[in-house]
């Protein structure tokens, strides 16, 4: 199976961002990909109002993504925002949602772990998801995760124990000292933790795409990666928009789990 990661830089306008999805999906299909992954916050970049553009997964923006996937006969995984119940004191919130659509695929995932770190407070405007989600593409199972989820190994091992050969990880990774190193380390570690592929597709660095960054918002650093089940980096982008393509081998996952049976060897550690 061939998978593509479309590292791009999105902005405020959902319709302009939708055109980027259309353009890059066509590129991925022309490259022979069965699945194309877009970053978190593709519908609208962080730093702009999210409640103003949030819509259900059967709304017009998501429907247009389905039409793009159908036209290219490819599975598209893309970050968007959907309505959520109000938070404390009636404050409006959204869910940070991944939409996965295409031939035989219809699923969504709401980000479980919210980015309340490094001075950013995602939980102020975003409601946490409650359950993991997986999709099957041509009999191969893919787990779904989003950005800050990468710091929580249990989600990745849960996907692997449920039969996933890969976890798809869209992100909009906040810039800062050491953050690129952390991103690369964490993505490789999650692949090793769970002996599966990790498709880590982030927003590019705004400056590398000629886009003015939004102060204080996690708008991306680039360095999207496709990582093998024993931690090897199969493809890595730089800071600018770029399409990564790699072939996934189900047998490589089986072989990794035979040689490095961390899932089978794991024991529950008592909490004392």
C-alpha positions in Angstrom: 0.0 0.0 0.0 1.3 3.4 -0.9 0.7 6.4 1.4 1.3 10.1 1.0 1.7 12.8 3.6 0.9 16.3 2.2 2.8 18.8 4.3 1.2 22.1 3.6 0.6 25.5 5.3 -3.1 26.5 5.7 -4.5 29.8 6.5 -7.7 31.5 7.7 -10.0 30.8 4.7 -11.5 27.3 4.6 -12.3 27.5 0.9 -8.7 28.4 0.0 -7.6 25.5 2.2 -10.1 23.2 0.5 -8.4 24.1 -2.8 -5.1 23.1 -1.4 -6.7 19.7 -0.4 -7.9 19.3 -4.0 -4.6 20.1 -5.5 -2.5 18.0 -3.2 -4.9 15.0 -3.4 -4.5 15.0 -7.1 -0.7 15.0 -6.7 -0.9 12.1 -4.3 -3.2 10.1 -6.7 -0.8 10.8 -9.6 2.0 9.4 -7.4 0.0 6.2 -7.0 -1.0 6.7 -3.4 -3.9 4.8 -1.9 -4.2 7.2 1.1 -3.2 10.8 1.5 -2.9 12.5 4.9 -3.2 16.2 5.5 -2.2 18.1 8.7 -4.3 19.0 11.7 -6.2 22.3 11.3 -6.3 22.0 7.5 -9.8 23.5 7.5 -8.5 26.6 9.3 -5.1 27.3 10.8 -4.8 27.8 14.5 -4.8 31.4 15.7 -8.2 32.2 14.0 -11.7 31.7 15.3 -12.6 28.0 15.2 -16.2 28.1 16.3 -17.0 30.4 13.3 -16.2 27.7 10.8 -16.9 24.5 12.8 -19.4 22.2 11.0 -20.5 18.6 11.3 -18.8 15.8 9.3 -21.7 15.8 6.9 -21.5 19.6 6.4 -20.4 21.4 3.2 -16.7 21.5 3.8 -16.5 17.8 4.7 -18.8 16.9 1.8 -16.4 18.7 -0.6 -13.5 16.6 0.8 -15.6 13.4 0.1 -16.1 14.6 -3.4 -12.4 15.2 -3.9 -11.6 11.7 -2.5 -14.2 10.1 -4.8 -12.9 12.0 -7.9 -9.4 10.7 -7.3 -10.4 7.2 -5.9 -8.2 7.7 -2.9 -8.7 7.8 0.9 -8.2 11.3 2.4 -7.5 12.0 6.1 -7.7 15.7 7.0 -8.0 17.9 10.1 -11.1 19.9 10.6 -13.2 21.3 13.4 -16.7 20.2 14.4 -19.3 21.6 16.9 -19.0 20.5 20.5 -21.1 21.2 23.7 -20.2 24.4 25.5 -17.6 24.4 28.2 -17.5 26.1 31.6 -19.7 29.1 31.9 -21.2 28.4 28.6 -18.0 29.1 26.6 -18.3 27.9 23.0 -16.1 25.0 22.0 -15.3 22.8 19.0 -13.9 19.3 18.6 -10.5 19.0 16.9 -11.6 16.3 14.4 -9.9 14.1 11.8 -12.1 13.2 8.9 -11.2 10.0 7.0 -13.1 9.4 3.8 -12.7 7.7 0.5 -13.5 4.3 -1.2 -15.1 2.2 1.5 -13.9 4.5 4.3 -16.1 6.8 6.4 -14.8 7.7 9.9 -13.8 10.5 12.2 -11.7 11.0 15.4 -11.9 13.7 18.0 -8.5 14.5 19.5 -8.3 13.0 23.0 -5.3 14.8 24.4 -5.5 18.6 24.3 -2.5 20.8 23.9 -2.4 22.6 27.3 1.4 23.0 27.2 4.1 25.5 26.4 1.8 28.4 27.2 -1.0 27.3 24.8 -4.5 26.4 26.2 -6.3 24.3 23.6 -8.9 23.1 26.1 -10.2 26.7 26.4 -11.8 26.4 23.0 -11.7 22.7 22.2 -13.6 19.8 23.9 -11.6 16.5 24.3 -12.5 13.4 22.4 -13.5 10.3 24.4 -12.6 7.3 22.3 -10.0 6.1 19.9 -10.8 5.5 16.2 -9.5 3.3 13.5 -10.2 2.8 9.8 -9.7 -0.2 7.5 -8.2 0.4 4.0 -7.9 -2.6 1.7 -8.0 -4.9 4.8 -5.2 -3.0 6.6 -6.1 -1.2 9.8 -4.9 2.3 10.6 -5.2 4.1 13.9 -5.9 7.8 14.1 -4.1 10.3 16.4 -3.6 14.0 16.4 -0.5 16.1 17.3 -0.3 16.2 21.1 -1.5 12.6 21.2 2.1 11.7 20.2 3.2 12.3 23.8 0.9 9.5 25.1 2.2 6.0 24.1 -0.9 4.1 25.3 -3.0 5.4 22.4 -0.5 4.0 19.9 -0.1 0.6 21.6 -3.9 0.4 21.8 -4.1 0.8 18.1 -1.4 -1.8 17.6 -3.1 -4.3 19.9 -6.3 -3.8 17.9 -4.5 -4.8 14.8 -3.3 -1.5 13.3 -0.3 -1.7 11.0 0.1 2.1 11.2 -1.1 5.2 13.0 -1.9 8.3 11.0 -0.8 11.4 13.0 -1.8 14.8 11.5 -0.3 17.7 13.5 0.2 21.5 13.8 3.3 21.3 15.9 4.1 24.5 17.8 7.5 26.0 17.2 10.0 26.7 20.0 13.4 25.7 21.3 14.0 22.0 20.8 10.5 21.3 19.4 11.7 19.9 16.1 14.0 17.5 17.9 11.1 16.4 20.2 8.8 15.9 17.3 11.3 13.6 15.5 12.2 11.7 18.7 8.6 11.2 19.7 7.4 10.0 16.3 10.2 7.4 16.1 9.6 6.3 19.7 5.9 5.8 19.1 6.7 3.6 16.1 9.1 1.5 18.2 6.7 1.4 21.2 4.1 -0.2 19.1 6.0 -1.8 16.2 3.9 -0.1 13.5 4.3 2.6 10.9 3.7 6.2 11.9 2.6 8.7 9.3 3.4 12.0 11.0 2.0 14.8 8.8 2.5 18.3 10.1 1.8 21.8 9.0 4.9 23.3 7.3 6.8 26.3 8.8 4.7 29.4 7.7 7.8 31.4 6.9 9.0 28.7 4.5 5.8 29.0 2.5 5.7 32.8 2.6 2.9 32.9 5.1 2.8 35.3 8.1 2.6 33.2 11.3 0.0 33.9 14.0 1.7 35.0 17.2 1.3 32.4 19.9 -0.5 29.8 17.8 1.0 26.3 17.0 1.2 26.9 13.3 3.7 24.2 12.3 7.4 23.5 11.9 7.4 21.0 9.0 9.5 17.8 9.2 6.6 15.5 8.4 7.8 11.9 8.5 6.9 8.4 7.5 8.5 6.0 9.9 8.9 2.2 9.7 7.8 -0.2 12.5 11.4 -0.5 13.9 11.8 3.3 14.0 13.6 3.9 10.7 12.7 7.2 8.9 11.5 6.2 5.5 10.9 9.8 4.3 11.2 13.2 5.9 10.2 16.7 4.7 12.0 19.9 5.4 10.2 23.1 6.5 8.4 24.0 3.3 5.3 22.4 1.7 6.2 19.0 0.4 4.5 15.7 -0.6 6.1 12.6 1.0 5.3 9.2 -0.5 6.2 5.7 0.9 5.1 2.1 0.5 3.9 0.3 3.6 4.5 -3.5 3.9 2.2 -5.5 6.2 4.7 -8.2 6.3 7.3 -5.8 7.7 5.0 -5.1 10.7 4.6 -8.8 11.3 8.3 -9.4 11.1 9.0 -6.5 13.5 6.6 -7.9 16.0 8.2 -11.3 15.8 11.7 -9.9 16.3 10.8 -7.2 18.8 7.7 -8.5 20.7 7.2 -5.5 22.9 3.4 -5.8 22.7 3.5 -9.5 23.8 6.2 -8.9 26.4 4.5 -5.9 28.1 3.2 -6.4 31.7 1.0 -4.2 33.7 2.9 -2.3 36.3 1.1 -1.9 39.7 0.5 1.6 40.9 1.6 2.0 44.5 
